[in-house]
């Protein structure tokens, strides 16, 4: 029988991850918040679900809202049915007018996970939970977020790992890049950019998928039955000025100009555990 995996959030990372899992003979259920994207998921071989999470679980003000809440619960139950592994890959929406209580949003789905067949949760988090400092950061480094996003991710990590009904693996990614996504396009031509000497902490989409696949392999092969934390950042840390200047030259973009009077350094995220514990070798070591 094919192992079933449910992916909550088939976006920039979740969709290609789902395709990779299908290629490796997994049965994949995937969620989207867009009706239009349901056919995209189905055409990729994913069993599609429309799931819109909300931090508000109180739908008792009207009959219509009660029906809506029942439909959401049924959809979530079907989405999790028969899944052994649940991957949560939905970032907090904290920009502009879309600010939300991300922690409560995840908290509201935990009862459904508890009632399901899910044994392992993989939660996609961020190295922002460590805050900004000049340290070499490992998984043993104390969490000290200084952004609202980082604070909510830290609280969500703790919420999931404190639950004894399933095991949770936390995967903390650095800055995400891919063939269609690179911060140099945002920085090109800009002036007075801060932190020129801060090291980069990036990871390519291909390695994000590779590391998740390695975790799934470990869970299956070793019957992984414990909580784990992994940093996932490519072991390549030139300064921001050095890296983005060279990348702009390679892509024939306007050169970014940095504020050289600012000598602030930043943290360097180490992913040694990912390499040793998972036996993972980065596919894009130089980005």
Beta strands, then each sheet from edge to edge (+ up, - down):
strand 1: 4-8
strand 2: 27-32
strand 3: 47-50
strand 4: 85-88
strand 5: 120-126
strand 6: 136-137
strand 7: 167-173
strand 8: 175-177
strand 9: 202-204
strand 10: 228-232
strand 11: 268-269
sheet 1: 3+ 2+ 1+ 4+ 5+ 7+ 10+
sheet 2: 6+ 11+
sheet 3: 8+ 9+
end
